[in-house]
Amino acid sequence: MGFDDPGATTLEKLYVGWKTEIGPNDTIEIFGGDFDYQIGTGFLIKDGGRDGGDRGGFYLGARSASRGSALLRVKTGDLLLEGFYLGNNPGRSGIRAHVVGANVEYELAEEVSIGATYIEVAHFDDPVTAGTAENLKAYDFRGSAKVTDQLTFSGEYAVQSGAGFYDGKGWYLQGDYGFDSLPLNPTLTYRYAEVTGDDPATLKNEEFIPLAYGFTDYGQWYQGEITGNWIFANSNQKTHMVKGTATLTESLALTASWLNISLDEPGQLGVTDAAFGNEFDVFIDWQATDRLFLSLAGAVLVPGEGAKQLTGGSGTWSHVMLYASVSF
């Protein structure tokens, strides 16, 4: 990349923790340091350490730990309570900040769970942004229910406010159906997701501010192999996604998806048409050996009028990736 010290190394994870039992099914845990932390499906909090620039590992997503962080977790029966203080560890151009918050999750029944989270930006660690509006607050509510052995519904709704300036929203609804009686055990998923953009005609910022979202499955929360990785950052999008997965063999899986993407606020990007495009993705995952894992991804994005206005071109975009990892 042309950096001065391409052989430099950094410490990714280092933390200490303590755990004790306070009852037959009750525990208390405390963590401090640089560690991984996830809430729900990773819509708000999953990846605390961005990759790229002087941190390396750009597309491989090797870094995920929050830095200088603390976590208190209490588990009692079906109730989970967490309080956290998290510091993001971004790439070269990212904003360094700490957030504080609380998370609660409760299992209403064996296959039904609900959760709620409150997050507030405590302060910016970057001197360039220090002193700006630090009072961004996020309120999040989510739930999941397995209606039958085959059908599961889930959803999440988050609002952002603070400093009399922020006014963003983000939410999704998703259904998954598993065809257990068919060969290859296919699963069909439909999801609609909306994360608001900023209306340039108002004084407020209506853009949904991504916090530390991360990858937990294909299309979630990098919505589209092309659009999610290279264009959008989980903001100013309305997305319909249909995804199918199949287990070809014990070691080979196939995933294919279609995403229809439109802009919530075209004016934020200086365009007039909300239609951004249709993306088609295919993934093949192969556990070649006990240690070697291979993944082949291919994607095509057919641009809509909004994308054509943004880029000044009309060509179809394409992307191919071969990923390999070896575990020790």
C-alpha positions as CSV (number, residue, x, y, z in Angstrom):
1,M,0.0,0.0,0.0
2,G,3.0,2.3,0.2
3,F,3.0,2.9,3.9
4,D,6.3,3.6,5.6
5,D,6.3,0.5,7.8
6,P,4.5,-2.5,6.1
7,G,6.0,-4.9,8.6
8,A,4.5,-3.2,11.7
9,T,2.4,-5.3,14.1
10,T,-0.3,-4.4,16.5
11,L,-2.0,-6.0,19.4
12,E,-5.6,-6.9,18.6
13,K,-7.1,-8.5,21.7
14,L,-5.9,-8.3,25.3
15,Y,-8.3,-8.4,28.2
16,V,-8.9,-9.8,31.6
17,G,-12.1,-11.2,33.1
18,W,-13.8,-12.6,36.1
19,K,-16.8,-14.9,36.4
20,T,-18.6,-16.4,39.3
21,E,-21.8,-18.4,39.9
22,I,-24.4,-16.8,42.2
23,G,-27.0,-19.5,41.8
24,P,-27.7,-22.8,39.9
25,N,-28.4,-20.8,36.6
26,D,-27.1,-17.4,37.6
27,T,-23.7,-15.9,36.8
28,I,-21.8,-12.6,37.0
29,E,-19.0,-11.7,34.5
30,I,-16.7,-8.7,34.3
31,F,-14.4,-7.9,31.4
32,G,-11.8,-5.2,30.8
33,G,-9.4,-4.4,28.0
34,D,-9.7,-5.0,24.2
35,F,-12.3,-7.7,23.4
36,D,-15.1,-8.7,21.0
37,Y,-18.7,-7.8,21.9
38,Q,-21.9,-8.3,20.0
39,I,-25.6,-7.3,20.6
40,G,-28.3,-9.3,18.8
41,T,-27.6,-9.8,15.1
42,G,-24.9,-7.1,15.0
43,F,-27.2,-4.4,13.7
44,L,-25.8,-1.8,16.1
45,I,-22.8,-3.4,17.9
46,K,-20.6,-6.2,16.5
47,D,-17.3,-5.0,14.9
48,G,-15.4,-2.6,17.2
49,G,-12.2,-2.6,15.1
50,R,-12.3,-1.5,11.5
51,D,-9.7,-2.9,9.0
52,G,-7.7,-1.3,6.3
53,G,-5.1,1.5,6.1
54,D,-2.3,1.1,8.6
55,R,-4.4,-1.6,10.4
56,G,-4.1,-4.0,7.4
57,G,-6.4,-6.9,6.7
58,F,-8.9,-4.8,4.8
59,Y,-11.3,-7.2,3.1
60,L,-10.5,-10.1,5.3
61,G,-12.1,-8.3,8.3
62,A,-9.5,-9.6,10.7
63,R,-10.0,-7.0,13.4
64,S,-13.1,-6.7,15.5
65,A,-12.1,-5.9,19.1
66,S,-13.3,-2.8,20.9
67,R,-10.4,-1.1,22.6
68,G,-10.2,0.3,26.2
69,S,-13.5,-1.3,27.0
70,A,-15.4,-2.7,30.0
71,L,-18.4,-5.0,30.3
72,L,-20.5,-6.2,33.2
73,R,-22.8,-9.1,32.5
74,V,-25.4,-10.6,34.8
75,K,-27.3,-13.8,33.7
76,T,-30.1,-14.9,35.9
77,G,-32.4,-17.6,34.5
78,D,-33.9,-16.4,31.3
79,L,-32.8,-12.7,31.9
80,L,-29.6,-11.2,30.6
81,L,-28.4,-7.8,31.9
82,E,-25.3,-6.0,30.5
83,G,-23.7,-2.6,31.0
84,F,-20.8,-1.6,28.7
85,Y,-18.2,1.0,27.9
86,L,-16.8,0.4,24.4
87,G,-14.2,2.2,22.4
88,N,-14.1,1.8,18.6
89,N,-10.7,1.1,17.0
90,P,-11.2,2.4,13.4
91,G,-8.9,2.5,10.4
92,R,-6.8,5.4,9.4
93,S,-9.7,7.8,8.6
94,G,-12.2,6.6,11.2
95,I,-13.4,8.5,14.2
96,R,-12.2,7.3,17.6
97,A,-14.9,7.4,20.3
98,H,-16.3,5.7,23.3
99,V,-19.9,4.8,24.0
100,V,-21.7,3.7,27.1
101,G,-24.9,1.7,27.3
102,A,-27.0,-1.0,28.7
103,N,-28.5,-4.1,27.1
104,V,-31.3,-6.4,28.3
105,E,-32.5,-9.7,26.8
106,Y,-35.2,-12.0,28.0
107,E,-36.4,-15.4,26.7
108,L,-40.2,-15.4,27.0
109,A,-40.4,-19.0,25.9
110,E,-38.1,-21.7,24.5
111,E,-38.3,-20.2,21.0
112,V,-39.3,-16.5,21.8
113,S,-36.9,-13.8,22.8
114,I,-37.0,-10.0,23.1
115,G,-34.3,-7.4,23.8
116,A,-33.7,-3.7,24.3
117,T,-30.5,-1.6,24.2
118,Y,-29.6,2.0,25.1
119,I,-26.4,3.5,23.7
120,E,-24.9,7.0,24.1
121,V,-21.7,8.4,22.7
122,A,-19.7,9.2,25.9
123,H,-17.0,11.3,24.2
124,F,-14.9,11.5,21.0
125,D,-11.2,10.5,21.5
126,D,-10.2,12.1,18.2
127,P,-9.1,15.7,18.8
128,V,-10.5,16.7,15.4
129,T,-14.0,15.8,16.4
130,A,-13.8,16.5,20.2
131,G,-16.1,19.3,21.2
132,T,-18.7,18.5,18.6
133,A,-22.2,17.2,19.4
134,E,-21.4,14.2,21.5
135,N,-24.9,13.4,22.7
136,L,-25.9,11.0,20.1
137,K,-28.3,8.5,21.7
138,A,-29.7,5.2,20.3
139,Y,-32.8,3.3,21.5
140,D,-33.2,-0.2,20.2
141,F,-35.9,-2.8,20.5
142,R,-35.8,-6.3,18.9
143,G,-37.5,-9.7,19.0
144,S,-37.4,-13.2,17.5
145,A,-40.0,-15.9,17.5
146,K,-39.9,-19.5,16.1
147,V,-43.5,-20.0,15.1
148,T,-43.1,-23.5,13.9
149,D,-40.2,-25.9,13.4
150,Q,-39.7,-24.4,9.9
151,L,-40.8,-20.7,10.3
152,T,-39.0,-18.0,12.2
153,F,-39.8,-14.2,12.4
154,S,-37.5,-11.5,13.7
155,G,-37.3,-7.8,13.7
156,E,-35.6,-4.8,15.2
157,Y,-36.3,-1.0,15.5
158,A,-33.8,1.7,16.5
159,V,-34.2,5.4,16.8
160,Q,-31.5,8.0,17.3
161,S,-31.7,11.4,18.9
162,G,-29.6,13.9,20.9
163,A,-28.3,17.4,20.9
164,G,-31.5,18.6,19.2
165,F,-29.8,17.5,16.0
166,Y,-30.0,13.8,15.4
167,D,-33.2,12.2,14.1
168,G,-32.3,8.9,12.5
169,K,-34.2,5.6,12.3
170,G,-33.3,2.1,11.3
171,W,-35.4,-1.1,11.3
172,Y,-35.9,-4.5,9.7
173,L,-38.4,-7.3,9.5
174,Q,-37.3,-10.8,8.5
175,G,-38.8,-14.2,7.9
176,D,-37.0,-17.5,7.5
177,Y,-38.5,-20.8,6.3
178,G,-36.6,-24.1,6.4
179,F,-37.7,-26.8,4.0
180,D,-36.5,-29.7,6.2
181,S,-38.3,-32.4,4.2
182,L,-36.7,-31.5,0.9
183,P,-33.3,-32.6,-0.3
184,L,-30.3,-30.3,0.6
185,N,-32.3,-28.8,3.5
186,P,-32.9,-25.4,1.7
187,T,-33.8,-22.3,3.7
188,L,-35.6,-19.3,2.2
189,T,-35.2,-15.8,3.8
190,Y,-37.0,-12.5,3.0
191,R,-36.0,-9.3,4.8
192,Y,-37.0,-5.7,4.4
193,A,-34.5,-3.2,6.0
194,E,-34.7,0.6,6.1
195,V,-32.0,2.9,7.5
196,T,-32.7,6.6,6.9
197,G,-30.7,9.2,5.1
198,D,-30.3,12.9,5.7
199,D,-32.7,15.4,4.1
200,P,-30.5,18.3,3.0
201,A,-33.5,20.6,3.1
202,T,-33.7,20.4,7.0
203,L,-31.4,21.6,9.7
204,K,-31.5,18.3,11.5
205,N,-29.5,15.2,10.6
206,E,-32.0,12.4,9.8
207,E,-29.2,10.0,8.7
208,F,-29.1,6.8,10.6
209,I,-25.6,6.8,12.1
210,P,-23.9,3.4,11.9
211,L,-22.2,2.6,15.2
212,A,-20.3,-0.7,15.1
213,Y,-22.4,-3.0,13.0
214,G,-20.8,-6.2,11.7
215,F,-21.0,-9.3,9.6
216,T,-22.9,-12.3,11.1
217,D,-24.3,-13.8,7.8
218,Y,-24.3,-13.0,4.1
219,G,-26.2,-9.8,3.5
220,Q,-26.3,-9.0,7.3
221,W,-25.3,-6.3,7.9
222,Y,-23.2,-5.6,4.9
223,Q,-26.3,-5.4,2.6
224,G,-25.0,-6.7,-0.7
225,E,-21.5,-8.0,-1.5
226,I,-21.0,-4.9,-3.7
227,T,-23.3,-2.3,-2.2
228,G,-22.6,-3.2,1.4
229,N,-18.9,-3.5,1.1
230,W,-18.0,-0.7,-1.3
231,I,-20.8,1.8,-1.4
232,F,-23.1,2.1,1.6
233,A,-22.3,1.9,5.3
234,N,-25.7,0.7,6.6
235,S,-27.3,4.1,6.1
236,N,-29.6,5.8,3.6
237,Q,-30.9,2.5,2.2
238,K,-34.2,0.7,1.7
239,T,-33.5,-2.9,0.9
240,H,-35.6,-5.9,-0.1
241,M,-33.6,-9.1,0.2
242,V,-34.5,-12.6,-0.9
243,K,-31.9,-15.3,0.0
244,G,-31.8,-19.0,-0.4
245,T,-29.3,-21.4,1.2
246,A,-28.7,-25.1,0.6
247,T,-26.4,-27.7,2.2
248,L,-25.0,-29.6,-0.8
249,T,-22.9,-31.9,1.3
250,E,-21.7,-32.0,4.9
251,S,-18.8,-29.8,3.9
252,L,-20.2,-27.8,1.0
253,A,-22.9,-25.0,1.2
254,L,-24.5,-22.7,-1.4
255,T,-26.1,-19.3,-0.8
256,A,-27.7,-17.1,-3.4
257,S,-29.4,-13.8,-2.9
258,W,-31.2,-10.9,-4.7
259,L,-31.3,-7.4,-3.2
260,N,-33.3,-4.5,-4.5
261,I,-31.7,-1.3,-3.2
262,S,-33.2,2.2,-3.2
263,L,-32.1,5.5,-1.5
264,D,-34.1,6.8,1.4
265,E,-32.9,10.4,0.7
266,P,-31.6,10.7,-2.8
267,G,-30.7,14.4,-2.1
268,Q,-28.0,13.3,0.4
269,L,-26.0,12.0,-2.5
270,G,-26.9,14.8,-4.8
271,V,-29.2,12.8,-7.1
272,T,-32.9,12.9,-7.8
273,D,-33.9,9.3,-8.4
274,A,-34.2,6.8,-5.5
275,A,-33.7,3.6,-7.5
276,F,-30.1,2.5,-6.9
277,G,-30.1,-1.0,-8.4
278,N,-30.5,-4.7,-8.2
279,E,-27.7,-6.9,-6.9
280,F,-27.3,-10.7,-7.4
281,D,-24.9,-12.6,-5.2
282,V,-23.7,-16.2,-5.1
283,F,-21.5,-17.8,-2.4
284,I,-20.0,-21.2,-2.2
285,D,-18.5,-22.3,1.1
286,W,-16.3,-25.4,1.4
287,Q,-14.8,-26.9,4.5
288,A,-12.0,-28.6,2.5
289,T,-10.2,-30.1,5.4
290,D,-10.5,-29.9,9.2
291,R,-8.2,-26.8,9.0
292,L,-8.8,-25.3,5.5
293,F,-11.9,-23.3,4.7
294,L,-12.6,-21.8,1.3
295,S,-15.3,-19.4,0.1
296,L,-16.0,-18.2,-3.4
297,A,-18.2,-15.1,-3.9
298,G,-19.5,-13.6,-7.0
299,A,-21.7,-10.5,-7.4
300,V,-23.3,-8.4,-10.1
301,L,-25.0,-5.0,-9.6
302,V,-27.3,-3.7,-12.3
303,P,-27.5,0.0,-11.6
304,G,-30.7,2.0,-11.4
305,E,-31.2,5.6,-12.3
306,G,-29.9,6.8,-8.9
307,A,-26.7,4.9,-9.3
308,K,-26.3,6.2,-12.9
309,Q,-26.7,9.8,-11.8
310,L,-24.2,9.3,-8.9
311,T,-21.5,7.8,-11.1
312,G,-22.2,9.3,-14.5
313,G,-22.1,5.8,-16.0
314,S,-24.4,3.0,-16.8
315,G,-22.2,-0.1,-16.8
316,T,-23.0,-3.3,-14.8
317,W,-20.7,-3.7,-11.8
318,S,-19.2,-7.1,-10.9
319,H,-17.1,-8.5,-8.1
320,V,-15.4,-11.9,-7.5
321,M,-13.6,-13.0,-4.4
322,L,-11.8,-16.1,-3.3
323,Y,-11.3,-16.4,0.5
324,A,-9.2,-18.9,2.3
325,S,-8.6,-19.4,6.0
326,V,-6.5,-21.9,7.9
327,S,-7.1,-22.7,11.6
328,F,-4.5,-23.9,14.0
